[in-house]
């Protein structure tokens, strides 16, 4: 789900929570949340295990959750392969990053715990020509 950061996001989080904390809810998904902190639209793709690639275009200052809905008692998911087009010029340079997921009670960024958030930002000293993914502290 792509979401703009701000007041609408806070309202959605309060409504979605329904008064229950994430720890009190059943963990139904494995998710990672990507935050586009650039001033540009970015492209990334991902796949679960040997499945099909899913291509995503993410607007500036938006976020997107990559989630797998659990279908087993072990609450596990296939390997996640994540690639970001790091070249902000007319070319492309797909780079693979290790993106960890966390267990969540839903499939949106608002329920993803601290360990599952990643920032997409401009690579230092690249004159905004390249971007990177970093784990949010």
VMD Tcl script that builds the backbone (N, CA, C; Angstrom):
set m [mol new atoms 411]
animate dup $m
set s [atomselect $m all]
$s set {name element resname resid chain x y z} {
  {N N UNK 1 A 0.854 -1.162 0.000}
  {CA C UNK 1 A 0.000 0.000 0.000}
  {C C UNK 1 A 0.902 1.229 0.000}
  {N N UNK 2 A 0.727 2.097 -0.955}
  {CA C UNK 2 A 1.490 3.329 -1.010}
  {C C UNK 2 A 0.755 4.384 -0.211}
  {N N UNK 3 A 1.474 5.077 0.662}
  {CA C UNK 3 A 0.851 6.045 1.556}
  {C C UNK 3 A 1.703 7.301 1.595}
  {N N UNK 4 A 1.056 8.445 1.605}
  {CA C UNK 4 A 1.748 9.715 1.778}
  {C C UNK 4 A 1.961 9.914 3.255}
  {N N UNK 5 A 3.132 10.402 3.625}
  {CA C UNK 5 A 3.443 10.638 5.029}
  {C C UNK 5 A 2.744 11.893 5.493}
  {N N UNK 6 A 2.170 11.863 6.645}
  {CA C UNK 6 A 1.575 13.068 7.194}
  {C C UNK 6 A 0.324 12.786 7.987}
  {N N UNK 7 A -0.534 13.791 8.108}
  {CA C UNK 7 A -1.746 13.713 8.921}
  {C C UNK 7 A -2.660 12.575 8.486}
  {N N UNK 8 A -2.924 12.376 7.163}
  {CA C UNK 8 A -3.791 11.252 6.786}
  {C C UNK 8 A -3.237 9.910 7.277}
  {N N UNK 9 A -1.912 9.775 7.287}
  {CA C UNK 9 A -1.300 8.535 7.749}
  {C C UNK 9 A -1.581 8.315 9.229}
  {N N UNK 10 A -1.462 9.350 10.034}
  {CA C UNK 10 A -1.725 9.219 11.472}
  {C C UNK 10 A -3.177 8.828 11.723}
  {N N UNK 11 A -4.104 9.419 10.986}
  {CA C UNK 11 A -5.519 9.087 11.152}
  {C C UNK 11 A -5.759 7.631 10.781}
  {N N UNK 12 A -5.144 7.171 9.693}
  {CA C UNK 12 A -5.318 5.784 9.265}
  {C C UNK 12 A -4.748 4.822 10.298}
  {N N UNK 13 A -3.611 5.188 10.896}
  {CA C UNK 13 A -3.008 4.325 11.910}
  {C C UNK 13 A -3.917 4.191 13.120}
  {N N UNK 14 A -4.521 5.285 13.541}
  {CA C UNK 14 A -5.406 5.243 14.699}
  {C C UNK 14 A -6.642 4.409 14.414}
  {N N UNK 15 A -7.215 4.553 13.213}
  {CA C UNK 15 A -8.406 3.782 12.860}
  {C C UNK 15 A -8.081 2.300 12.700}
  {N N UNK 16 A -6.950 1.999 12.050}
  {CA C UNK 16 A -6.587 0.604 11.799}
  {C C UNK 16 A -6.279 -0.132 13.094}
  {N N UNK 17 A -5.737 0.575 14.066}
  {CA C UNK 17 A -5.364 -0.064 15.321}
  {C C UNK 17 A -6.542 -0.550 16.117}
  {N N UNK 18 A -7.655 0.131 16.052}
  {CA C UNK 18 A -8.857 -0.267 16.764}
  {C C UNK 18 A -8.629 -0.464 18.248}
  {N N UNK 19 A -7.613 0.191 18.807}
  {CA C UNK 19 A -7.383 0.089 20.237}
  {C C UNK 19 A -6.498 -1.073 20.642}
  {N N UNK 20 A -6.171 -1.972 19.726}
  {CA C UNK 20 A -5.326 -3.117 20.049}
  {C C UNK 20 A -3.886 -2.807 19.669}
  {N N UNK 21 A -2.948 -3.251 20.448}
  {CA C UNK 21 A -1.547 -3.083 20.094}
  {C C UNK 21 A -1.143 -4.196 19.140}
  {N N UNK 22 A -0.065 -3.950 18.377}
  {CA C UNK 22 A 0.405 -4.947 17.412}
  {C C UNK 22 A 0.816 -6.241 18.107}
  {N N UNK 23 A 1.335 -6.146 19.345}
  {CA C UNK 23 A 1.760 -7.349 20.037}
  {C C UNK 23 A 0.569 -8.195 20.464}
  {N N UNK 24 A -0.604 -7.575 20.617}
  {CA C UNK 24 A -1.787 -8.315 21.027}
  {C C UNK 24 A -2.505 -8.940 19.833}
  {N N UNK 25 A -2.164 -8.536 18.638}
  {CA C UNK 25 A -2.811 -9.050 17.443}
  {C C UNK 25 A -2.034 -10.230 16.885}
  {N N UNK 26 A -2.716 -11.080 16.160}
  {CA C UNK 26 A -2.081 -12.233 15.526}
  {C C UNK 26 A -1.167 -11.772 14.406}
  {N N UNK 27 A 0.007 -12.368 14.320}
  {CA C UNK 27 A 0.964 -12.050 13.264}
  {C C UNK 27 A 0.559 -12.829 12.011}
  {N N UNK 28 A 0.158 -12.106 10.981}
  {CA C UNK 28 A -0.382 -12.728 9.771}
  {C C UNK 28 A 0.509 -12.555 8.545}
  {N N UNK 29 A 1.495 -11.655 8.618}
  {CA C UNK 29 A 2.329 -11.341 7.466}
  {C C UNK 29 A 3.800 -11.177 7.871}
  {N N UNK 30 A 4.657 -11.313 6.887}
  {CA C UNK 30 A 6.050 -10.906 7.000}
  {C C UNK 30 A 6.213 -9.715 6.082}
  {N N UNK 31 A 6.609 -8.544 6.610}
  {CA C UNK 31 A 6.632 -7.306 5.828}
  {C C UNK 31 A 7.918 -6.521 6.018}
  {N N UNK 32 A 8.234 -5.732 5.004}
  {CA C UNK 32 A 9.254 -4.697 5.062}
  {C C UNK 32 A 8.620 -3.446 4.475}
  {N N UNK 33 A 8.982 -2.294 4.997}
  {CA C UNK 33 A 8.410 -1.023 4.535}
  {C C UNK 33 A 9.523 -0.154 3.951}
  {N N UNK 34 A 9.309 0.307 2.721}
  {CA C UNK 34 A 10.268 1.167 2.036}
  {C C UNK 34 A 9.740 2.583 1.994}
  {N N UNK 35 A 10.592 3.548 2.357}
  {CA C UNK 35 A 10.231 4.964 2.394}
  {C C UNK 35 A 11.053 5.710 1.349}
  {N N UNK 36 A 10.387 6.316 0.377}
  {CA C UNK 36 A 11.086 7.092 -0.643}
  {C C UNK 36 A 11.353 8.488 -0.098}
  {N N UNK 37 A 12.563 8.722 0.368}
  {CA C UNK 37 A 12.944 10.011 0.923}
  {C C UNK 37 A 13.546 10.947 -0.107}
  {N N UNK 38 A 13.447 10.601 -1.382}
  {CA C UNK 38 A 13.999 11.455 -2.437}
  {C C UNK 38 A 12.920 12.399 -2.973}
  {N N UNK 39 A 13.338 13.288 -3.850}
  {CA C UNK 39 A 12.402 14.203 -4.512}
  {C C UNK 39 A 12.000 13.665 -5.884}
  {N N UNK 40 A 12.289 12.385 -6.142}
  {CA C UNK 40 A 12.035 11.793 -7.451}
  {C C UNK 40 A 11.221 10.511 -7.321}
  {N N UNK 41 A 10.537 10.152 -8.394}
  {CA C UNK 41 A 9.864 8.861 -8.468}
  {C C UNK 41 A 10.933 7.804 -8.671}
  {N N UNK 42 A 10.839 6.725 -7.916}
  {CA C UNK 42 A 11.849 5.662 -7.996}
  {C C UNK 42 A 11.187 4.360 -8.449}
  {N N UNK 43 A 12.025 3.437 -8.933}
  {CA C UNK 43 A 11.547 2.135 -9.400}
  {C C UNK 43 A 12.265 1.037 -8.643}
  {N N UNK 44 A 11.489 0.061 -8.191}
  {CA C UNK 44 A 12.091 -1.126 -7.617}
  {C C UNK 44 A 11.270 -2.341 -8.020}
  {N N UNK 45 A 11.842 -3.500 -7.802}
  {CA C UNK 45 A 11.147 -4.752 -8.093}
  {C C UNK 45 A 11.541 -5.774 -7.032}
  {N N UNK 46 A 10.655 -6.749 -6.858}
  {CA C UNK 46 A 10.924 -7.795 -5.879}
  {C C UNK 46 A 10.222 -9.074 -6.303}
  {N N UNK 47 A 10.697 -10.184 -5.758}
  {CA C UNK 47 A 10.027 -11.463 -5.979}
  {C C UNK 47 A 10.210 -12.337 -4.755}
  {N N UNK 48 A 9.254 -13.225 -4.577}
  {CA C UNK 48 A 9.264 -14.179 -3.466}
  {C C UNK 48 A 9.731 -15.514 -4.014}
  {N N UNK 49 A 10.822 -16.051 -3.467}
  {CA C UNK 49 A 11.346 -17.333 -3.923}
  {C C UNK 49 A 11.633 -17.289 -5.422}
  {N N UNK 50 A 11.124 -18.281 -6.128}
  {CA C UNK 50 A 11.320 -18.357 -7.582}
  {C C UNK 50 A 10.131 -17.778 -8.335}
  {N N UNK 51 A 9.286 -16.997 -7.655}
  {CA C UNK 51 A 8.089 -16.429 -8.261}
  {C C UNK 51 A 8.385 -15.321 -9.258}
  {N N UNK 52 A 7.323 -14.698 -9.725}
  {CA C UNK 52 A 7.395 -13.619 -10.702}
  {C C UNK 52 A 7.882 -12.327 -10.055}
  {N N UNK 53 A 8.552 -11.493 -10.852}
  {CA C UNK 53 A 8.947 -10.161 -10.392}
  {C C UNK 53 A 7.719 -9.272 -10.307}
  {N N UNK 54 A 7.668 -8.445 -9.274}
  {CA C UNK 54 A 6.640 -7.415 -9.108}
  {C C UNK 54 A 7.363 -6.079 -9.238}
  {N N UNK 55 A 6.967 -5.262 -10.202}
  {CA C UNK 55 A 7.593 -3.956 -10.416}
  {C C UNK 55 A 6.764 -2.872 -9.746}
  {N N UNK 56 A 7.449 -1.950 -9.064}
  {CA C UNK 56 A 6.780 -0.886 -8.316}
  {C C UNK 56 A 7.408 0.458 -8.686}
  {N N UNK 57 A 6.561 1.448 -8.910}
  {CA C UNK 57 A 6.981 2.838 -9.071}
  {C C UNK 57 A 6.485 3.571 -7.839}
  {N N UNK 58 A 7.397 4.208 -7.119}
  {CA C UNK 58 A 7.052 4.840 -5.853}
  {C C UNK 58 A 7.328 6.347 -5.924}
  {N N UNK 59 A 6.287 7.120 -5.686}
  {CA C UNK 59 A 6.365 8.571 -5.752}
  {C C UNK 59 A 7.212 9.130 -4.597}
  {N N UNK 60 A 7.736 10.354 -4.770}
  {CA C UNK 60 A 8.520 10.980 -3.693}
  {C C UNK 60 A 7.704 11.103 -2.407}
  {N N UNK 61 A 8.360 10.844 -1.276}
  {CA C UNK 61 A 7.783 10.982 0.069}
  {C C UNK 61 A 6.655 9.994 0.356}
  {N N UNK 62 A 6.554 8.937 -0.452}
  {CA C UNK 62 A 5.566 7.890 -0.203}
  {C C UNK 62 A 6.280 6.677 0.359}
  {N N UNK 63 A 5.497 5.732 0.870}
  {CA C UNK 63 A 6.036 4.481 1.401}
  {C C UNK 63 A 5.259 3.325 0.806}
  {N N UNK 64 A 5.881 2.145 0.822}
  {CA C UNK 64 A 5.228 0.958 0.276}
  {C C UNK 64 A 5.647 -0.246 1.112}
  {N N UNK 65 A 4.684 -1.074 1.465}
  {CA C UNK 65 A 4.959 -2.292 2.228}
  {C C UNK 65 A 5.055 -3.476 1.276}
  {N N UNK 66 A 6.122 -4.248 1.425}
  {CA C UNK 66 A 6.283 -5.507 0.702}
  {C C UNK 66 A 5.955 -6.591 1.715}
  {N N UNK 67 A 4.870 -7.332 1.460}
  {CA C UNK 67 A 4.393 -8.281 2.467}
  {C C UNK 67 A 4.087 -9.644 1.871}
  {N N UNK 68 A 4.288 -10.659 2.698}
  {CA C UNK 68 A 3.901 -12.037 2.379}
  {C C UNK 68 A 2.889 -12.472 3.426}
  {N N UNK 69 A 1.714 -12.900 2.977}
  {CA C UNK 69 A 0.705 -13.403 3.919}
  {C C UNK 69 A 1.041 -14.856 4.243}
  {N N UNK 70 A 1.158 -15.139 5.532}
  {CA C UNK 70 A 1.497 -16.490 5.964}
  {C C UNK 70 A 0.363 -17.458 5.643}
  {N N UNK 71 A 0.763 -18.635 5.168}
  {CA C UNK 71 A -0.231 -19.672 4.914}
  {C C UNK 71 A 0.172 -20.972 5.612}
  {N N UNK 72 A 1.052 -20.851 6.622}
  {CA C UNK 72 A 1.491 -22.037 7.347}
  {C C UNK 72 A 1.644 -21.713 8.834}
  {N N UNK 73 A 1.643 -22.730 9.642}
  {CA C UNK 73 A 1.729 -22.547 11.091}
  {C C UNK 73 A 3.095 -22.020 11.528}
  {N N UNK 74 A 4.129 -22.235 10.711}
  {CA C UNK 74 A 5.467 -21.775 11.067}
  {C C UNK 74 A 5.628 -20.273 10.869}
  {N N UNK 75 A 4.656 -19.646 10.216}
  {CA C UNK 75 A 4.713 -18.204 9.933}
  {C C UNK 75 A 6.026 -17.859 9.243}
  {N N UNK 76 A 6.245 -18.523 8.131}
  {CA C UNK 76 A 7.462 -18.278 7.358}
  {C C UNK 76 A 7.087 -17.891 5.933}
  {N N UNK 77 A 8.045 -17.326 5.233}
  {CA C UNK 77 A 7.827 -16.895 3.860}
  {C C UNK 77 A 9.023 -17.306 3.013}
  {N N UNK 78 A 8.832 -17.360 1.692}
  {CA C UNK 78 A 9.974 -17.653 0.812}
  {C C UNK 78 A 11.003 -16.528 0.891}
  {N N UNK 79 A 12.185 -16.786 0.355}
  {CA C UNK 79 A 13.205 -15.743 0.304}
  {C C UNK 79 A 12.693 -14.550 -0.488}
  {N N UNK 80 A 13.045 -13.355 -0.044}
  {CA C UNK 80 A 12.684 -12.123 -0.730}
  {C C UNK 80 A 13.901 -11.610 -1.480}
  {N N UNK 81 A 13.748 -11.406 -2.796}
  {CA C UNK 81 A 14.785 -10.779 -3.599}
  {C C UNK 81 A 14.294 -9.382 -3.949}
  {N N UNK 82 A 15.078 -8.357 -3.573}
  {CA C UNK 82 A 14.704 -6.959 -3.774}
  {C C UNK 82 A 15.767 -6.273 -4.620}
  {N N UNK 83 A 15.323 -5.562 -5.663}
  {CA C UNK 83 A 16.241 -4.807 -6.508}
  {C C UNK 83 A 15.735 -3.387 -6.687}
  {N N UNK 84 A 16.676 -2.440 -6.640}
  {CA C UNK 84 A 16.379 -1.025 -6.811}
  {C C UNK 84 A 17.143 -0.515 -8.024}
  {N N UNK 85 A 16.460 0.259 -8.872}
  {CA C UNK 85 A 17.145 0.938 -9.972}
  {C C UNK 85 A 17.815 2.164 -9.367}
  {N N UNK 86 A 19.111 2.060 -9.114}
  {CA C UNK 86 A 19.823 3.103 -8.385}
  {C C UNK 86 A 20.238 4.278 -9.263}
  {N N UNK 87 A 20.140 4.143 -10.578}
  {CA C UNK 87 A 20.553 5.188 -11.514}
  {C C UNK 87 A 19.409 6.167 -11.730}
  {N N UNK 88 A 19.593 7.407 -11.319}
  {CA C UNK 88 A 18.540 8.409 -11.440}
  {C C UNK 88 A 18.610 9.176 -12.764}
  {N N UNK 89 A 19.511 8.766 -13.663}
  {CA C UNK 89 A 19.552 9.370 -14.994}
  {C C UNK 89 A 18.643 8.554 -15.903}
  {N N UNK 90 A 18.788 8.707 -17.201}
  {CA C UNK 90 A 17.931 7.975 -18.142}
  {C C UNK 90 A 18.298 6.496 -18.240}
  {N N UNK 91 A 19.425 6.114 -17.680}
  {CA C UNK 91 A 19.837 4.721 -17.708}
  {C C UNK 91 A 19.189 3.930 -16.584}
  {N N UNK 92 A 19.641 2.702 -16.429}
  {CA C UNK 92 A 19.174 1.884 -15.306}
  {C C UNK 92 A 20.346 1.064 -14.779}
  {N N UNK 93 A 20.339 0.836 -13.501}
  {CA C UNK 93 A 21.369 0.041 -12.832}
  {C C UNK 93 A 20.699 -0.692 -11.686}
  {N N UNK 94 A 20.168 -1.876 -11.969}
  {CA C UNK 94 A 19.468 -2.656 -10.947}
  {C C UNK 94 A 20.475 -3.220 -9.974}
  {N N UNK 95 A 20.272 -2.912 -8.693}
  {CA C UNK 95 A 21.160 -3.361 -7.627}
  {C C UNK 95 A 20.340 -4.138 -6.611}
  {N N UNK 96 A 20.864 -5.295 -6.207}
  {CA C UNK 96 A 20.171 -6.155 -5.249}
  {C C UNK 96 A 20.571 -5.770 -3.829}
  {N N UNK 97 A 19.566 -5.648 -2.969}
  {CA C UNK 97 A 19.771 -5.323 -1.555}
  {C C UNK 97 A 19.146 -6.409 -0.690}
  {N N UNK 98 A 19.733 -6.639 0.477}
  {CA C UNK 98 A 19.158 -7.560 1.464}
  {C C UNK 98 A 18.114 -6.799 2.262}
  {N N UNK 99 A 16.881 -7.231 2.167}
  {CA C UNK 99 A 15.776 -6.593 2.873}
  {C C UNK 99 A 15.160 -7.640 3.805}
  {N N UNK 100 A 15.249 -7.408 5.092}
  {CA C UNK 100 A 14.662 -8.328 6.075}
  {C C UNK 100 A 13.208 -7.958 6.315}
  {N N UNK 101 A 12.415 -8.958 6.618}
  {CA C UNK 101 A 11.015 -8.721 6.970}
  {C C UNK 101 A 10.830 -8.955 8.462}
  {N N UNK 102 A 9.766 -8.375 8.980}
  {CA C UNK 102 A 9.372 -8.625 10.361}
  {C C UNK 102 A 7.933 -9.139 10.360}
  {N N UNK 103 A 7.584 -9.897 11.372}
  {CA C UNK 103 A 6.214 -10.390 11.476}
  {C C UNK 103 A 5.302 -9.245 11.879}
  {N N UNK 104 A 4.156 -9.159 11.202}
  {CA C UNK 104 A 3.218 -8.070 11.435}
  {C C UNK 104 A 1.792 -8.600 11.547}
  {N N UNK 105 A 0.914 -7.735 12.011}
  {CA C UNK 105 A -0.504 -8.068 12.144}
  {C C UNK 105 A -1.305 -7.528 10.957}
  {N N UNK 106 A -0.643 -7.227 9.856}
  {CA C UNK 106 A -1.328 -6.717 8.670}
  {C C UNK 106 A -0.326 -6.439 7.577}
  {N N UNK 107 A -0.829 -5.891 6.475}
  {CA C UNK 107 A 0.006 -5.681 5.289}
  {C C UNK 107 A 0.155 -4.199 4.953}
  {N N UNK 108 A 0.464 -3.373 5.946}
  {CA C UNK 108 A 0.693 -1.958 5.696}
  {C C UNK 108 A 1.830 -1.467 6.594}
  {N N UNK 109 A 2.470 -0.408 6.162}
  {CA C UNK 109 A 3.642 0.108 6.880}
  {C C UNK 109 A 3.338 0.488 8.321}
  {N N UNK 110 A 2.122 0.894 8.599}
  {CA C UNK 110 A 1.787 1.350 9.947}
  {C C UNK 110 A 1.912 0.254 11.004}
  {N N UNK 111 A 1.916 -1.017 10.609}
  {CA C UNK 111 A 2.035 -2.105 11.585}
  {C C UNK 111 A 3.394 -2.804 11.521}
  {N N UNK 112 A 4.286 -2.311 10.675}
  {CA C UNK 112 A 5.620 -2.904 10.560}
  {C C UNK 112 A 6.481 -2.373 11.698}
  {N N UNK 113 A 7.087 -3.278 12.447}
  {CA C UNK 113 A 7.950 -2.898 13.564}
  {C C UNK 113 A 9.226 -2.220 13.109}
  {N N UNK 114 A 9.943 -1.674 14.067}
  {CA C UNK 114 A 11.145 -0.886 13.802}
  {C C UNK 114 A 12.151 -1.612 12.907}
  {N N UNK 115 A 12.324 -2.886 13.085}
  {CA C UNK 115 A 13.322 -3.634 12.322}
  {C C UNK 115 A 13.009 -3.829 10.856}
  {N N UNK 116 A 11.822 -3.433 10.409}
  {CA C UNK 116 A 11.427 -3.678 9.025}
  {C C UNK 116 A 11.293 -2.439 8.160}
  {N N UNK 117 A 11.889 -1.311 8.569}
  {CA C UNK 117 A 11.772 -0.073 7.786}
  {C C UNK 117 A 13.095 0.262 7.102}
  {N N UNK 118 A 12.977 0.678 5.841}
  {CA C UNK 118 A 14.144 1.013 5.022}
  {C C UNK 118 A 13.922 2.349 4.330}
  {N N UNK 119 A 14.984 3.166 4.294}
  {CA C UNK 119 A 14.928 4.465 3.638}
  {C C UNK 119 A 15.624 4.394 2.285}
  {N N UNK 120 A 14.995 4.978 1.298}
  {CA C UNK 120 A 15.617 5.151 -0.014}
  {C C UNK 120 A 16.013 6.615 -0.091}
  {N N UNK 121 A 17.301 6.852 -0.290}
  {CA C UNK 121 A 17.835 8.220 -0.274}
  {C C UNK 121 A 18.900 8.361 -1.361}
  {N N UNK 122 A 19.301 9.592 -1.583}
  {CA C UNK 122 A 20.364 9.840 -2.549}
  {C C UNK 122 A 21.691 9.349 -1.988}
  {N N UNK 123 A 22.473 8.715 -2.838}
  {CA C UNK 123 A 23.800 8.255 -2.438}
  {C C UNK 123 A 24.694 9.482 -2.223}
  {N N UNK 124 A 25.424 9.554 -1.120}
  {CA C UNK 124 A 26.294 10.707 -0.864}
  {C C UNK 124 A 27.305 10.915 -2.004}
  {N N UNK 125 A 27.610 12.179 -2.267}
  {CA C UNK 125 A 28.610 12.571 -3.264}
  {C C UNK 125 A 28.287 12.097 -4.681}
  {N N UNK 126 A 26.994 11.921 -4.994}
  {CA C UNK 126 A 26.604 11.489 -6.341}
  {C C UNK 126 A 25.828 12.569 -7.089}
  {N N UNK 127 A 25.727 13.781 -6.498}
  {CA C UNK 127 A 24.983 14.878 -7.111}
  {C C UNK 127 A 23.549 14.444 -7.458}
  {N N UNK 128 A 22.947 13.654 -6.558}
  {CA C UNK 128 A 21.584 13.111 -6.720}
  {C C UNK 128 A 21.430 12.258 -7.969}
  {N N UNK 129 A 22.535 11.717 -8.469}
  {CA C UNK 129 A 22.488 10.864 -9.653}
  {C C UNK 129 A 22.239 9.409 -9.334}
  {N N UNK 130 A 22.447 9.006 -8.065}
  {CA C UNK 130 A 22.250 7.627 -7.655}
  {C C UNK 130 A 21.535 7.588 -6.309}
  {N N UNK 131 A 20.780 6.523 -6.099}
  {CA C UNK 131 A 20.086 6.331 -4.828}
  {C C UNK 131 A 20.547 5.035 -4.184}
  {N N UNK 132 A 20.158 4.854 -2.935}
  {CA C UNK 132 A 20.554 3.679 -2.155}
  {C C UNK 132 A 19.459 3.329 -1.164}
  {N N UNK 133 A 19.560 2.121 -0.620}
  {CA C UNK 133 A 18.654 1.674 0.436}
  {C C UNK 133 A 19.462 1.504 1.708}
  {N N UNK 134 A 18.942 2.052 2.803}
  {CA C UNK 134 A 19.582 1.865 4.101}
  {C C UNK 134 A 18.523 1.460 5.127}
  {N N UNK 135 A 18.944 0.631 6.075}
  {CA C UNK 135 A 18.049 0.212 7.149}
  {C C UNK 135 A 17.811 1.404 8.057}
  {N N UNK 136 A 16.568 1.662 8.375}
  {CA C UNK 136 A 16.229 2.805 9.238}
  {C C UNK 136 A 16.678 2.503 10.662}
  {N N UNK 137 A 17.425 3.437 11.281}
  {CA C UNK 137 A 17.905 3.195 12.662}
  {C C UNK 137 A 16.776 3.203 13.670}
}
mol reanalyze $m
mol bondsrecalc $m
mol representation Tube
mol addrep $m
